[in-house]
Amino acid sequence: MRAPTVGRKLYSALMFVLVSVLGGVLVAGLAVPTAGVSAELAKVSANALQALPKDIETPPPAEGSTVLMADGSVLTNFFDENRAYVPLSEISDTMKQAQMAVEDQRFYQHGALDMRGTLRALVQTSSGNVQGGSTLSQQYVKLALLDKAVADNDEEAKAAAYDRTFSRKLLELRYAIALEEKLSKDEILERYLNLSYYGAGAYGVEAAAKRYFNTTAKELNLPQAAMLAGLVRNPATSDPIRYEKIALERRNNVLDVMLSQSGTPEVWHFIPPVTKAQVEAAKEEGFDQGLVTQTPHGCVASEFQNLCNTVEKILLTMPSLGPDTATRNRMIKRGGLIIQTEIDGRTQRAAQTAVSEYVYPTDPVIGLMVMIEPGTGLIKGMAQSRPNIGTDPGETYLNYTMEKDIGGAGGFFGGSTYKMFVLAAAIAKGYPTSRSYDAPKVKDWNGEQFRSCDGPFTLDEKKGKWEVTNAGGAGEFDMYSGTKQSVNNYFVALEQDVGICDAARMAETLGLKMQGTTPEKASWNPSFTLGTAESSPISLANAYATLAARGMRCDPILLKSVTSKAGKEYEVPQANCEQVIPQEVADRINDVMKGPFNGGTASRSNISGYDLAGKTGTDGRNTKAIWLVGYTPNLAGAAMIGIDREHERYQGIKDEDRRLQGAPVRDGKARISGSSGREAGQGIWLPAMRAALDGMPRDRFVKPKAYTPPTISIPSCSGMGLNACRATLQEAGFGTSIVRIQNARAAGTFLGTNPRGSAPQYSTIKLLVSAGPPKPPPPKPKPEPAPTSAPPSTEPPKEEPPKQEEPPKEKPPGTDPPGRGRG
């Protein structure tokens, strides 16, 4: 039975040689001057070769991409194959020689086909001892075809790469011939050593040297090089981490092969032939498991997992990396990209520490901090209380700071931080910062007229009572004092004059991205100024950064650049910076917004030596989120603590009844009170920003130019009702304030304006409304009749005890002068 089998094998092998000869393969591939082939035969053979494709694409092998922080430290690596391509000069000569010794010792002496090796393999194979006759060039072709099939996600090509039929071998040989016409021997060897798989996830000799020996390819010594050379043929079952004994045996086999070749000096291309003593010494060395390293990759291996996950999501949206998500993903994992972010490691760690120390991952609330560089849009830091990605308790794939389309959660109510948009709209219209209103402690705004983008409308009390309460006191406020103390009724009055539409559009202009609504829809809600629209923290921080940049709005960006190792640049999302409001307007807004940090609601978060502006924010009695958004000319930061709607604590409760107050944090060691200045401010914003600002320039905001509006005529309201007069005055740019006075006319009757004639443009005109006639004084009590005379008493008069002086009464709390609002 053996003879026929041997005969069939020999016949098949000889047929392969015959087909190759007829195809001209051997003639072209031998590359030996003594071939003795006539020129005519060579011509015929060359014509025959045209029937086979000869071009093979040999792109650089797949290499992972590296994401860098601003300081050059690694955020993570993305790869399917852990490979670091190095030139031949960066690979030790011993490694080159060891690999050739076992794969193709005569590599530098033959062409694409080694006739001597092929014939030896044929003889051995025909005897039942299967031998490989492929040259190193042929092996590289096979690896390159497989690598390209993987890169193209071509399943058919991948299957073909493993095909060992004669036709496939003939094709690979033809490619190898063409390859040696294009590339030098050194170039082929370099690519082979960088493309080969060495087991344990290490592709290429550089990654293998790091993986097994914590060294570089250039520093590999004889026992290390021999071990790696022995892994190539069967890396899955011989890597020394799992199969140390097998790996050492193969290493020793390689050393024996090298020693056996010491008598043929012509094959020693890089180093002198090894000696018996060198081989024996090398065999004495064991494998040190302590040197094994693991190259971290993917976002789960990153110090900042959620931040990393957001970087990856942004990369997957970039058209410059490919036409679709799958192509971009392959480019990220195989393109050898250098991805540069502007995330500062020190700033990021400070932000993450501040958040993590105040809110724990499993708490029913979300804590976060995001920082943006004004004028560039570069995100300098972003942290949240659930920093790790996953599905276990305390983990998430959501980035609560970002927009929903790149992994965000959908936004949070902005609270009093939205008052800035009403202020900005007013100042942009030309309102002086002295614009004042009487802001009572509590005011019912039903029946009052507001302006949407579609025109004026009146609050209908049938749809619900809208009563607004100041968190602090009451009284007359202007922009400075109203902002400093966050006086609710002042800002509703200012919004009433400016128009809700203008305020909502100003928010969009500055960079706010409201979730689930538009400026036009939001303009029908007078509570817009109190922050009842939801937005992402990153866009709210960015809107404030626009003010810090004196009206220059930039889109928030994480990526500074993406380049290949060859220096090719890939377009990254741009900041699209644009001057959206005049610098002088921004300067006036900034000057007003400094108030909260200077004696106002954010004063406890002031940082000595820095010019700070910003706003605290809560969103009502049943608070959903608390904020502090503060900025300098060089950095804007937003800190927030908000409810997690998906947490079991808030399940089965109507959204309007969910409240942040009382929520346990830090595993129940504390509870949230709802104080934006103390909890969001001092708890998160202050430590994060203090660390981030350390070392930054202490630039000051530009002092606004003096502004005095001109005096203009006040439109006549003769014959008009209250709302018509208000609309007329607002159209002319005047503010309005209703003052109720006692008058003989019926309560609610519009009496006129004060002043009349002329007034400074954009000043406040009082609308006088009758409170009804004064109540008549109570009737005087009738005099009691004189008592009847009685006989004089015979008892002596009683003496009254002397009155003791009462101690002075303490002033009850809450009797300070009005005007002390907060929020």
C-alpha positions in Angstrom: 0.0 0.0 0.0 2.9 2.3 0.6 4.3 2.2 -2.9 1.2 3.5 -4.7 0.9 6.3 -2.1 4.5 7.4 -2.5 4.0 7.2 -6.3 1.0 9.4 -6.2 2.8 12.0 -4.1 5.9 11.9 -6.3 3.8 12.2 -9.4 1.9 15.2 -8.0 5.0 16.9 -6.9 6.7 16.4 -10.3 3.6 17.6 -12.1 3.9 20.8 -10.0 7.4 21.3 -11.2 6.5 20.5 -14.8 3.6 23.0 -14.8 5.8 25.6 -13.2 8.5 25.1 -15.9 5.9 25.2 -18.7 4.5 28.4 -17.2 7.9 29.9 -17.2 7.9 30.2 -13.4 11.2 28.4 -12.8 12.9 30.2 -15.6 12.0 33.6 -14.2 12.3 32.5 -10.5 15.6 30.7 -10.4 17.6 33.9 -11.0 20.8 31.9 -11.6 23.2 32.8 -14.3 23.9 29.2 -15.2 20.4 28.3 -16.1 21.4 27.5 -19.7 18.1 28.7 -21.0 18.0 30.1 -24.5 16.7 33.6 -25.2 13.9 32.2 -27.3 12.7 29.9 -24.6 12.8 32.7 -22.2 10.6 34.8 -24.6 8.1 32.0 -24.9 8.1 31.5 -21.1 7.5 35.2 -20.6 4.5 35.1 -22.9 3.1 32.2 -21.0 3.5 34.0 -17.7 1.1 36.7 -18.9 -1.7 34.2 -18.3 -1.1 34.6 -14.5 -1.6 37.9 -12.6 1.7 39.2 -11.4 0.8 42.4 -9.4 0.4 41.9 -5.7 -0.5 44.8 -3.5 1.8 44.9 -0.5 0.5 47.7 1.7 2.1 48.2 5.1 1.0 45.5 7.5 -1.8 46.2 9.9 -0.6 48.3 12.9 -2.6 49.5 15.9 -3.4 53.1 16.6 -2.4 55.1 19.6 -4.4 57.7 21.4 -2.3 60.4 23.1 -3.2 62.9 25.8 -2.0 66.5 25.5 1.3 65.7 27.4 2.1 62.7 25.1 1.0 60.0 27.6 -1.0 57.2 26.1 -4.8 57.2 26.7 -5.1 53.8 25.0 -4.2 51.7 21.9 -6.7 50.4 19.4 -5.7 47.2 17.5 -6.9 43.9 16.2 -3.2 42.9 15.8 -0.7 44.1 18.3 2.1 45.2 16.0 4.7 48.0 15.9 6.4 48.2 12.6 10.1 48.8 12.7 12.7 49.1 10.0 15.3 46.4 9.4 18.0 48.5 11.0 16.0 48.4 14.3 16.0 44.6 14.4 18.9 42.7 15.8 21.2 41.0 13.3 20.9 37.8 15.5 17.1 37.8 15.0 17.4 38.2 11.2 19.9 35.3 11.1 17.9 33.1 13.3 14.7 33.5 11.3 16.5 32.8 8.0 18.2 29.8 9.5 14.9 28.0 10.0 12.9 29.5 7.2 15.2 30.1 4.2 18.9 30.0 5.0 19.9 30.7 1.3 17.5 33.7 1.1 20.2 36.0 -0.2 21.6 33.5 -2.7 18.5 32.6 -4.7 15.6 34.2 -6.4 11.9 33.8 -5.6 12.3 30.1 -6.0 15.0 28.1 -4.4 15.5 25.1 -6.7 17.8 23.3 -4.3 15.3 23.7 -1.5 12.3 22.8 -3.7 13.9 19.6 -5.0 15.0 18.6 -1.4 11.4 19.1 -0.3 10.0 17.1 -3.2 12.3 14.2 -2.4 11.4 14.3 1.3 7.7 14.7 0.7 7.6 11.8 -1.8 9.1 9.7 1.0 6.2 10.6 3.3 8.1 13.3 5.2 6.2 16.4 4.3 8.6 19.3 3.8 8.0 22.9 2.9 9.9 24.2 -0.1 8.6 27.8 0.0 11.2 30.5 0.1 10.9 33.4 2.5 9.6 35.6 -0.4 6.8 33.0 -1.0 6.0 32.9 2.6 5.8 36.7 2.7 3.4 36.7 -0.3 1.1 34.3 1.6 1.2 36.5 4.7 0.6 39.6 2.7 -2.4 38.1 0.8 -3.9 37.0 4.1 -3.3 40.4 5.7 -5.0 42.2 2.8 -8.0 39.9 2.9 -8.4 40.6 6.6 -8.0 44.4 6.1 -10.7 44.2 3.3 -12.9 41.9 5.4 -12.9 39.6 2.3 -14.0 36.2 3.6 -13.4 34.6 0.2 -9.9 35.9 -0.1 -9.2 34.8 3.5 -10.2 31.3 2.6 -8.1 31.3 -0.5 -5.1 32.4 1.5 -5.2 29.1 3.4 -5.6 27.1 0.2 -2.7 24.7 -0.4 -3.6 23.5 -3.9 -0.9 23.5 -6.7 -2.7 26.3 -8.5 -2.6 28.5 -5.4 1.1 27.7 -4.9 1.7 28.6 -8.5 -0.1 31.9 -8.1 1.9 32.7 -4.9 5.1 31.8 -6.7 4.3 34.1 -9.6 3.6 36.9 -7.1 6.9 36.2 -5.4 8.7 36.6 -8.7 7.0 39.9 -9.3 7.7 41.0 -5.7 11.5 40.4 -6.1 11.5 42.6 -9.1 9.9 45.4 -7.1 11.6 45.0 -3.7 15.1 44.3 -2.5 15.9 41.3 -0.3 16.3 43.6 2.7 12.9 45.1 2.1 11.2 41.6 1.8 12.9 40.4 5.0 11.9 43.6 6.9 8.3 43.1 5.9 8.3 39.4 6.7 9.6 40.0 10.2 7.0 42.7 10.8 4.1 40.7 9.4 4.7 37.3 11.0 2.7 36.2 14.0 4.7 35.1 17.0 1.8 34.0 19.3 0.1 35.5 22.4 -1.3 38.3 20.4 2.1 39.6 19.2 2.3 40.4 15.5 5.8 41.3 14.2 9.1 41.0 15.9 8.9 44.3 17.8 5.7 43.4 19.6 6.9 39.9 20.2 10.1 41.2 21.8 8.1 43.5 24.1 5.5 40.8 24.9 7.9 38.0 25.9 11.0 39.7 27.0 10.0 43.3 27.7 12.7 44.5 25.3 12.9 45.8 21.7 13.6 43.9 18.5 17.0 45.6 18.3 18.1 44.3 21.7 17.2 40.6 21.1 20.0 38.2 22.1 20.7 34.7 20.8 18.4 32.6 23.0 15.6 35.2 22.7 16.0 35.4 18.9 16.1 31.6 18.5 12.9 31.3 20.6 11.0 33.8 18.5 12.2 32.2 15.2 10.9 28.9 16.4 7.4 30.2 17.1 6.5 31.3 13.6 5.5 27.9 12.2 3.0 27.1 15.0 2.5 30.1 17.3 -0.8 29.0 18.6 0.6 26.0 20.5 4.1 27.0 21.3 4.1 30.5 22.9 6.3 30.3 26.0 3.7 32.0 28.3 1.4 28.9 28.1 3.6 26.3 26.6 7.0 27.0 28.1 8.4 23.5 27.7 7.5 23.3 24.0 8.8 26.8 23.3 12.2 25.9 24.9 12.4 22.7 22.9 11.8 24.6 19.7 14.2 27.3 20.6 16.9 24.6 21.2 16.0 23.1 17.8 16.6 26.4 16.2 19.9 26.7 17.9 20.9 23.3 16.7 20.0 24.3 13.1 22.1 27.4 13.4 25.0 25.4 14.6 24.6 22.9 11.8 24.9 25.7 9.3 28.1 27.1 10.8 30.1 25.1 8.2 28.5 27.0 5.3 29.7 30.6 5.8 28.0 31.9 2.7 24.6 31.7 4.4 25.7 33.8 7.4 24.6 37.2 6.0 24.4 39.2 9.2 26.5 37.7 12.0 29.5 35.3 12.1 28.5 31.6 12.4 27.6 30.7 15.9 29.9 28.5 18.0 29.1 25.4 20.0 29.9 27.2 23.2 27.4 30.0 22.3 24.7 27.5 21.5 25.3 25.6 24.7 25.2 28.8 26.8 22.0 29.9 25.1 20.4 26.5 25.9 21.1 27.0 29.6 18.9 30.0 29.8 15.3 29.5 30.8 12.2 31.6 30.1 11.6 34.4 32.6 7.8 34.7 33.0 8.4 37.9 35.1 9.4 39.7 31.9 6.1 39.1 30.2 4.2 42.3 29.4 0.7 42.9 28.2 0.1 45.9 25.8 -3.2 47.4 27.0 -5.7 48.1 24.3 -9.2 49.2 23.9 -11.1 51.5 26.2 -11.5 49.0 29.0 -7.7 49.2 29.4 -7.7 53.0 29.6 -7.2 55.0 32.8 -10.2 57.1 31.6 -12.5 54.5 30.1 -15.6 56.7 29.4 -13.5 59.5 27.9 -11.7 56.9 25.7 -15.0 55.5 24.6 -16.1 59.0 23.5 -12.9 59.4 21.5 -13.6 56.2 19.7 -17.2 57.2 18.9 -16.0 60.4 17.4 -13.4 58.6 15.3 -16.1 56.3 14.0 -18.0 59.4 12.7 -15.0 60.8 10.7 -15.5 60.5 6.9 -11.8 61.0 6.4 -11.2 57.5 7.9 -13.6 55.8 5.5 -17.1 55.9 3.9 -18.8 53.8 6.6 -18.4 52.8 10.2 -17.0 49.3 9.4 -14.2 50.8 7.2 -13.4 53.5 9.8 -13.2 50.8 12.5 -10.7 48.8 10.5 -8.7 51.9 9.9 -8.6 52.7 13.6 -7.6 49.1 14.5 -5.2 48.5 11.6 -4.1 51.9 10.2 -1.3 52.7 12.6 -2.7 56.1 13.4 -1.4 58.7 15.9 -4.5 60.2 17.5 -3.8 63.4 19.4 -6.3 64.8 21.9 -6.0 67.9 24.0 -7.0 66.3 27.2 -4.6 67.3 29.9 -3.8 64.4 32.1 -3.3 66.5 35.2 -6.5 68.4 34.6 -8.4 65.2 33.8 -7.3 63.5 36.9 -8.2 66.5 39.1 -11.7 66.6 37.5 -12.2 62.8 38.0 -10.9 62.9 41.6 -13.2 65.8 42.4 -16.2 64.0 40.9 -15.4 60.6 42.3 -14.9 61.8 45.8 -18.3 63.6 45.9 -20.5 61.1 44.0 -19.9 57.4 43.9 -20.6 55.2 40.8 -23.6 53.4 42.4 -25.3 56.5 43.8 -28.7 57.3 42.4 -27.4 60.6 41.0 -24.9 61.6 38.4 -22.0 63.9 39.1 -19.8 65.4 36.4 -17.3 68.0 35.4 -16.4 69.3 31.9 -13.8 71.9 30.9 -13.3 73.7 27.6 -10.7 76.1 26.3 -12.4 79.4 25.2 -11.5 80.4 21.6 -10.5 76.9 20.5 -13.3 74.6 21.6 -10.8 72.0 22.8 -12.1 69.9 25.6 -9.5 69.9 28.3 -11.2 67.5 30.7 -14.4 65.6 31.1 -15.2 63.4 34.1 -18.3 61.7 35.5 -19.2 59.7 38.6 -19.5 56.5 36.4 -16.1 56.6 34.7 -15.9 52.9 33.7 -17.7 51.4 30.7 -19.7 48.2 31.1 -23.0 46.8 32.3 -22.2 46.0 35.9 -23.6 48.3 38.7 -21.9 51.6 38.6 -20.8 51.2 35.0 -22.2 52.7 31.8 -21.6 53.2 28.2 -23.2 56.6 28.4 -21.1 59.8 28.6 -23.4 62.1 30.6 -21.5 65.2 29.5 -22.0 64.8 25.8 -24.6 65.1 23.1 -26.9 62.1 22.6 -25.6 61.4 19.1 -22.2 60.6 20.4 -23.1 58.6 23.4 -24.7 61.2 25.7 -27.7 60.6 28.0 -30.1 63.2 26.7 -29.4 66.3 28.8 -30.3 67.9 32.2 -32.4 70.9 33.2 -30.1 74.0 33.4 -31.8 75.8 36.2 -30.7 79.4 36.8 -27.7 79.0 34.6 -30.2 80.0 31.8 -30.6 83.4 33.2 -27.4 84.3 31.5 -29.1 83.9 28.1 -31.8 86.4 29.0 -29.1 88.8 30.3 -27.1 88.3 27.1 -30.1 88.9 24.9 -30.9 92.1 26.8 -27.4 93.5 26.6 -27.1 92.6 22.9 -30.3 94.6 22.3 -28.6 97.6 24.0 -30.3 97.4 27.4 -28.1 99.2 30.0 -26.9 97.1 32.9 -28.8 99.6 35.1 -32.1 98.2 33.8 -34.1 97.7 37.0 -37.3 96.1 38.1 -39.2 95.7 41.3 -38.9 92.0 42.1 -41.4 91.0 44.9 -40.6 87.9 46.9 -43.6 86.1 45.3 -45.4 87.0 42.2 -48.2 85.4 40.2 -47.5 86.0 36.5 -50.9 84.7 35.3 -52.6 87.2 33.0 -49.2 88.7 32.0 -48.2 89.0 28.4 -44.9 87.5 27.0 -43.5 87.2 23.5 -42.8 84.0 21.6 -41.2 83.7 18.2 -44.7 83.8 16.8 -45.8 86.9 18.7 -47.3 87.9 22.0 -49.3 85.6 24.2 -50.9 85.9 27.6 -50.5 83.4 30.4 -53.8 81.6 30.9 -54.4 80.9 34.6 -56.9 78.2 33.4 -53.9 76.1 32.3 -52.3 76.4 35.7 -51.1 79.0 38.1 -47.5 80.2 37.6 -46.3 81.7 40.8 -42.6 82.6 41.0 -40.7 82.9 44.3 -37.3 84.4 44.8 -35.0 82.2 46.8 -33.8 85.3 48.7 -35.4 88.6 49.3 -37.3 91.2 47.3 -36.9 94.8 46.2 -35.5 96.8 43.3 -32.8 95.1 41.3 -30.7 95.9 38.3 -28.7 93.5 36.1 -25.7 93.5 38.5 -27.6 92.9 41.7 -30.2 90.6 40.1 -27.5 88.4 38.6 -25.4 88.4 41.7 -28.2 87.2 43.9 -30.0 85.1 41.1 -33.3 86.9 41.6 -36.0 84.9 39.8 -38.7 87.6 39.5 -36.1 90.1 38.2 -35.2 87.7 35.3 -38.8 86.9 34.5 -39.5 90.6 34.2 -36.3 91.1 32.0 -37.3 88.1 29.9 -40.8 89.6 29.5 -39.3 92.7 27.9 -36.5 91.1 25.9 -38.8 88.4 24.6 -38.5 84.7 25.3 -37.7 84.1 21.6 -34.7 86.4 21.6 -33.4 84.8 24.8 -33.8 81.3 23.4 -32.2 82.2 20.1 -29.3 83.9 22.0 -28.8 80.6 23.8 -28.5 78.8 20.5 -26.2 81.5 19.2 -23.8 81.1 22.1 -23.6 77.3 21.6 -26.4 75.8 23.7 -28.0 72.6 22.2 -31.3 72.1 23.8 -32.6 68.5 23.9 -36.0 67.7 22.5 -37.0 71.3 21.7 -36.1 74.3 19.5 -35.8 78.0 20.3 -39.1 78.5 18.6 -40.9 75.9 20.8 -39.0 77.0 23.9 -40.2 80.6 23.3 -43.7 79.6 24.5 -42.5 78.8 28.0 -41.9 81.9 30.3 -39.9 79.6 32.6 -37.2 79.3 30.0 -35.1 81.8 32.1 -35.4 79.5 35.1 -33.8 76.6 33.1 -36.7 74.3 32.4 -35.2 73.2 29.0 -32.7 70.3 29.0 -29.3 70.5 27.4 -26.0 68.6 27.5 -23.4 69.8 30.0 -20.8 70.1 27.3 -23.0 72.6 25.3 -23.9 74.6 28.4 -20.2 74.8 29.3 -19.4 75.8 25.7 -22.0 78.6 25.7 -20.3 80.1 28.7 -16.9 79.6 27.0 -18.2 81.7 24.1 -18.5 84.6 26.6 -15.0 83.9 27.9 -13.7 84.1 24.4 -15.4 87.6 24.0 -18.1 86.3 21.7 -16.1 83.7 19.7 -18.1 80.5 19.6 -16.3 77.3 18.8 -17.8 73.8 18.5 -16.4 71.5 21.3 -13.7 69.2 19.9 -11.7 66.4 21.5 -9.3 65.6 18.7 -6.4 67.9 17.8 -5.1 65.8 15.0 -5.0 62.3 13.4 -2.0 61.3 11.4 -0.4 58.1 10.0 3.1 57.1 10.8 4.0 58.2 7.2 2.8 61.7 8.1 -0.5 61.7 6.3 -3.1 63.9 8.0 -6.7 62.9 8.3 -9.3 65.6 8.7 -10.7 65.8 12.2 -14.0 67.5 13.4 -13.3 71.2 13.2 -14.1 73.8 15.9 -15.6 76.1 13.3 -14.9 79.2 15.4 -17.1 82.2 14.6 -17.6 85.6 16.2 -21.3 85.4 17.1 -21.7 88.5 19.3 -19.6 91.7 19.3 -16.7 91.7 21.7 -18.1 94.9 23.5 -21.3 93.0 24.2 -19.5 90.0 25.6 -17.4 92.3 27.7 -20.5 93.9 29.3 -22.0 90.4 29.9 -18.8 89.2 31.5 -18.7 92.2 33.8 -22.2 91.4 35.1 -21.5 87.7 35.4 -18.6 88.3 37.7 -21.1 89.1 40.5 -21.9 85.6 41.6 -18.3 85.0 42.4 -17.9 88.3 44.2 -20.4 88.3 47.1 -23.1 86.3 45.2 -24.3 82.8 45.1 -20.9 81.4 43.9 -18.7 83.4 46.2 -17.5 80.4 48.2 -16.0 78.9 45.0 -13.9 81.9 44.2 -10.3 81.2 43.5 -7.8 83.8 44.7 -5.9 85.6 42.0 -8.2 84.6 39.1 -10.8 86.7 37.4 -13.9 84.5 37.5 -17.4 84.9 36.1 -20.3 82.4 36.0 -23.6 81.3 37.4 -25.0 78.8 39.9 -28.2 77.0 38.9 -31.1 75.0 40.4 -34.3 74.2 38.6 -37.1 74.6 41.1 -38.6 73.2 44.2 -38.4 69.6 43.0 -34.8 70.0 41.8 -33.6 67.7 39.1 -30.1 69.2 38.8 -27.7 71.6 40.5 -25.0 73.5 38.7 -22.0 75.8 38.8 -20.8 77.0 35.5 -17.8 79.3 35.9 -15.0 80.6 33.6 -11.9 82.7 33.3 -10.6 84.1 30.0 -8.6 80.9 29.6 -10.9 78.1 30.8 -14.6 77.4 31.2 -15.9 74.6 33.5 -19.3 73.2 34.3 -20.0 71.0 37.3 -23.4 69.3 37.8 -25.1 66.8 40.1 -28.4 65.5 38.6 -30.8 62.6 39.2 -30.4 59.4 37.3 -33.8 58.8 35.9 -33.0 55.1 35.2 -32.0 54.4 38.8 -34.4 52.3 40.9 -34.8 55.1 43.3 -36.8 57.1 40.7 -38.8 54.3 39.1 -42.5 54.5 39.4 -42.4 58.3 40.1 -43.7 61.0 37.8 -40.9 63.0 36.4 -42.3 66.2 37.9 -42.2 64.6 41.3 -38.6 63.3 41.1 -36.3 65.4 43.2 -32.6 65.6 43.9 -33.1 66.7 47.5 -32.5 63.9 49.9 -30.8 61.6 47.5 -28.1 59.5 49.2 -24.5 59.9 47.9 -21.2 58.3 48.8 -22.9 55.1 49.6 -25.4 56.7 51.9 -22.8 58.6 54.0 -24.4 62.0 52.9 -27.5 63.3 51.3 -28.0 66.0 48.7 -29.6 69.2 49.9 -29.9 70.9 46.5 -27.4 73.7 47.1 -25.8 74.5 43.8 -23.2 76.8 45.3 -22.1 74.4 48.1 -22.5 71.0 46.4 -21.9 71.4 42.7 -19.7 74.4 43.4 -17.5 73.7 46.4 -17.9 69.9 46.1 -16.8 69.5 42.5 -16.2 72.7 40.5 -13.8 74.3 43.0 -11.3 71.5 43.4 -11.3 70.6 39.7 -10.9 74.2 38.5 -8.3 75.1 41.1 -6.1 72.3 39.9 -6.8 73.0 36.2 -6.0 76.7 36.5 -2.8 76.1 38.4 0.0 77.4 36.2 -2.3 79.1 33.7 -2.0 82.8 32.9 -4.1 85.0 35.3 -5.6 87.0 32.5 -8.3 89.5 33.3 -11.6 90.1 31.5 -11.6 93.2 29.3 -13.2 96.1 31.1 -16.4 97.1 29.2 -16.5 100.6 27.7 -18.7 103.1 29.3 -22.2 103.0 27.7 -24.8 105.7 28.1 -28.0 105.1 26.0 -29.4 108.2 24.3 -32.5 109.9 25.5 -35.5 109.3 23.3 -39.2 110.0 23.2 -41.6 107.7 25.1 -44.4 106.5 22.8 -47.8 107.7 23.9 -50.1 105.1 25.4 -53.2 107.3 25.2 -56.3 105.2 24.7 -54.4 101.9 25.1 -54.9 99.2 27.5 -52.2 97.8 29.7 -51.0 95.0 27.4 -51.1 97.3 24.3 -49.1 99.9 26.0 -46.6 97.4 27.2 -46.2 96.0 23.7 -45.7 99.5 22.3 -43.1 100.4 24.9 -41.3 97.1 24.4 -41.2 97.6 20.7 -39.5 100.9 21.3 -36.9 99.1 23.5 -38.2 100.3 26.9 -38.6 98.1 29.8 -41.8 98.0 31.7 -42.7 97.5 35.3 -46.2 97.3 36.7 -46.8 99.5 39.8 -50.2 99.2 41.5 -51.4 102.4 43.3 -54.6 103.2 45.1 -56.9 105.2 42.9 -60.5 106.1 42.8 -60.9 104.1 39.6 -61.7 100.4 39.7 -58.9 97.9 40.6 -57.0 96.8 37.5 -57.7 99.9 35.5 -54.6 101.1 33.5 -53.9 104.7 34.6 -50.9 105.6 32.4 -47.1 105.7 32.5 -44.4 107.3 34.6 -42.3 109.0 33.3 -43.9 110.6 30.2 -42.4 112.5 27.4 -38.8 111.2 27.2 -36.4 108.9 29.0 -33.0 107.1 28.3 -33.4 104.4 25.7 -34.0 101.0 27.1 -34.8 102.3 30.6 -37.7 101.1 32.5 -41.1 102.8 32.3 -43.5 102.2 35.1 -47.0 101.1 34.1 -49.4 102.5 36.6 -52.4 100.3 37.4 -55.2 101.1 39.9 -55.3 99.0 43.0 -58.8 100.4 43.7 -59.9 103.2 45.9 -58.4 103.3 49.4 -60.4 101.5 52.0 -62.5 103.8 54.2 -61.1 104.1 57.7 -62.9 101.9 60.3 -65.7 103.7 62.1 -64.8 105.4 65.4 -66.2 103.5 68.4 -69.2 105.1 70.1 -68.4 106.7 73.5 -69.5 104.6 76.4 -72.1 106.2 78.7 -70.8 107.8 81.9 -70.9 105.4 84.9 -73.5 106.1 87.6 -72.1 107.6 90.8 -71.2 105.3 93.5 -70.5 105.9 97.1 -66.9 106.5 97.8 -64.9 103.5 98.8 -63.9 103.2 102.4 -60.9 101.0 101.5 -57.5 102.5 101.0 -56.3 102.5 97.4 -54.1 99.5 96.3 -50.5 100.3 95.4 -49.3 99.1 92.0 -46.0 97.1 92.1 -43.3 99.0 90.2 -42.9 97.9 86.5 -39.8 96.0 85.7 -37.9 97.0 82.4 -38.3 94.2 79.8 -35.1 93.0 78.2 -34.7 94.1 74.6 -36.2 91.7 72.1 -33.8 90.0 69.6 -34.6 90.8 66.0 -36.2 87.7 64.4 -34.4 86.1 61.6 -35.4 87.2 58.1 -35.9 90.9 58.9 -32.8 92.1 57.0 -33.4 94.6 54.3 -35.0 93.0 51.2 -33.1 92.2 48.0 -31.2 89.1 49.2 -32.2 86.5 46.6 -30.2 83.3 45.8 -30.4 80.4 43.4 
